[in-house]
Amino acid sequence: SSTRTMMAWGSYLARCDTFKRWVDQCARSVELTLGNLPRAADPVQYDATMYVKAIPPVQENLGKTFIDVVDSFGIRDGRVPEEVEIITQNQLQSSLFPNHETHIIEHWYNCDPSDTYIHEIKESNPLKVGAVCNACPRPDIPEDFPDVDFSMIDEYKEGTHISHWFLKLMASEGWDEDKMNDLLAENEYGTGMLYYHVFRTFDVMIVTPKETRDKLRYGSIQRIVSVMKSTVPVLVEVQGSAFEHFVDGYEYPCVYSKEGDKYPSLEEALDKLKDVSARKKCQEVGLRIAEDFDPDVMVKQLLNTLGYHGDFEC
């Protein structure tokens, strides 16, 4: 559950709708309810409650209570009742809650786990490079950079739901409104699959962090992993502790930075990725990383954290 406002947000829907679909299929002995909390006097007793991006009321009928902080960085240790446990996105975020038990559970990628498409890596001149983000800075690629054709979709300007801008980009690829709406209606991962069709029109996708202090330090790496799952090679801008810990921990080779000499510059990285073998390496390592963020793995971890220790049916 969450506040009424939060329950309308994409981060709640992506987290909780996928969670419920998976539990209903694979842990059928678990009764999972989404929506508003019961009142303290209601004759309802839960074993556990997860409250997303907000601090829940203290009620005995909620059972063991958790906050899934996500990117609500205003939630701090001293504001949270001591009996409430905290779900965070990484170790740095967990360090904000020294007086609470914490559990690190990143977000799974936002696409159909059974998708088996493998993007073909081939010679390309110019190299088609793309970026999709909501209010992220534009990668500093000079307009006259040789043999690179760069496009960026800023969802803050184009529309925060992909259906607002998808056809503007994809009509030339054979998509129309009926085809788009059919995918959204028929596939429970339809929104994620639309993004994947966009990503797959490029040779390389760049993922940059959102440049606020808290997101740079404690933010999610879900956008990186989601593009990796699409099987398109991903070039990651290393800025901030969250992205740096991620790429260093996995020894991911396809990175750049605007500062220092620990990582290549953007121009150096793009020149390297003009080579087919370099892009194949990005794809290979990215797919291995994406396996760790499969919903089958992450949802089991989340359900175990909430107190379920029974069998899984898939």
Disulfide bonds with the S-S distance in Angstrom:
Cys26-Cys314 1.43
Cys133-Cys136 1.71
Cys254-Cys282 1.83
